[in-house]
Amino acid sequence: MLALNTFAEKFNRDNANPIESGEKQAKPYSSAEFIEKASGIKNRYVISKVR
């Protein structure tokens, strides 16, 4: 999520004027809700082999 948020922050900062005027749309930041909406994945599980 960090890389996406860093990209969104830079894009939004570099395009502040066009975003404010409505020429461009701001990039959303990643969050659990963002990932769920984009992917449809609500839960993830990790299974590890116990030795």
C-alpha positions as CSV (number, residue, x, y, z in Angstrom):
1,M,0.0,0.0,0.0
2,L,2.9,2.3,0.7
3,A,4.0,2.5,-3.0
4,L,0.4,3.3,-4.2
5,N,0.0,6.0,-1.5
6,T,3.4,7.5,-2.3
7,F,2.4,7.6,-6.0
8,A,-1.1,9.1,-5.2
9,E,0.5,11.7,-3.0
10,K,3.0,12.8,-5.6
11,F,0.4,12.8,-8.4
12,N,-2.1,14.8,-6.4
13,R,0.6,17.3,-5.3
14,D,2.0,17.7,-8.8
15,N,-1.5,18.2,-10.3
16,A,-3.1,20.3,-7.5
17,N,-4.3,23.1,-9.9
18,P,-5.8,20.8,-12.5
19,I,-7.5,18.7,-9.8
20,E,-8.9,21.8,-8.1
21,S,-10.2,23.1,-11.4
22,G,-11.8,19.8,-12.3
23,E,-9.5,19.0,-15.3
24,K,-8.1,15.9,-13.6
25,Q,-9.3,13.6,-10.9
26,A,-7.3,13.1,-7.7
27,K,-5.8,9.6,-7.2
28,P,-7.3,7.9,-4.2
29,Y,-5.2,6.6,-1.4
30,S,-5.1,2.9,-0.6
31,S,-7.0,1.5,2.3
32,A,-8.7,-1.7,3.3
33,E,-11.9,-0.4,1.8
34,F,-10.2,0.7,-1.4
35,I,-8.6,-2.8,-1.9
36,E,-12.0,-4.5,-1.1
37,K,-13.8,-2.3,-3.6
38,A,-11.1,-2.7,-6.3
39,S,-10.6,-6.5,-5.9
40,G,-13.7,-7.8,-4.2
41,I,-11.4,-9.6,-1.7
42,K,-12.8,-9.2,1.8
43,N,-10.6,-11.6,3.7
44,R,-7.2,-13.2,3.3
45,Y,-5.8,-16.1,5.1
46,V,-2.2,-17.4,5.6
47,I,-1.7,-21.1,6.1
48,S,1.7,-22.1,7.4
49,K,3.0,-25.6,7.7
50,V,3.8,-26.4,11.4
51,R,6.9,-28.6,11.8
